C-alpha cells in the first residue's frame, strides 16, 4: 500500500486509452491528445506539445462510452493544467499533462 507521500491524489484513477481533443479556453484551435487515466478530480493525458502550468483548457473525451450513440459517447469539461512533464520519447516528442477539473464533467 502506498503511503501519503507517494500517493497525493484525492481520488483514485482508472486507466483509459481514449482520444481527446483539447484547446486553451480562449482559443478555437483544437489539438489531439491521448487519455492515460482519469478520476473524479482530474485526468492525465499525453500531448505532442507542452502546456503551461495554470493554463485553463477545454477537453473533449472522445468515445469514452462507445456503447452509447452520438454525443452520449463523449464527455467534455474545463480544467486547469497542474503539471507538464517531458516523457523523453526518442522517436517523437511526447508530454504528460496533469489536469484538475474546474467544472464538472458533462454528463449526457
WOGI-V504149 format. One record per backbone hydrogen bond with DSSP energy under -1.0 kcal/mol. NH is the residue of the N-H (numbers start at 1). CO is the residue of the C=O. E is the energy in kcal/mol with one decimal. If there is no record, write none. Layout:
nh:co:e
NH:CO:E
NH:CO:E
This chain:
nh:co:e
7:3:-2.0
14:38:-3.1
16:36:-3.0
20:33:-2.0
21:60:-1.9
22:31:-2.1
23:58:-1.9
25:56:-2.2
27:24:-2.2
31:22:-2.5
33:20:-2.1
34:46:-2.2
35:18:-3.4
36:44:-2.9
37:44:-1.5
38:14:-1.9
39:42:-2.8
43:99:-2.3
44:37:-2.6
45:97:-2.2
46:34:-2.8
47:95:-2.2
54:81:-3.1
55:52:-2.2
57:79:-2.9
58:23:-2.9
59:77:-2.7
60:21:-3.1
61:75:-3.4
62:19:-2.2
64:73:-1.2
65:73:-2.2
68:65:-2.3
72:69:-1.2
73:70:-1.7
74:71:-1.6
75:61:-1.8
77:59:-2.1
79:57:-2.5
80:100:-2.7
81:55:-2.7
82:98:-3.0
83:98:-1.2
85:96:-2.7
87:94:-2.4
95:47:-2.6
96:85:-3.0
97:45:-3.0
98:83:-2.4
99:43:-2.9
100:80:-2.6
101:41:-2.1
102:78:-2.5
103:78:-1.5
106:76:-2.6
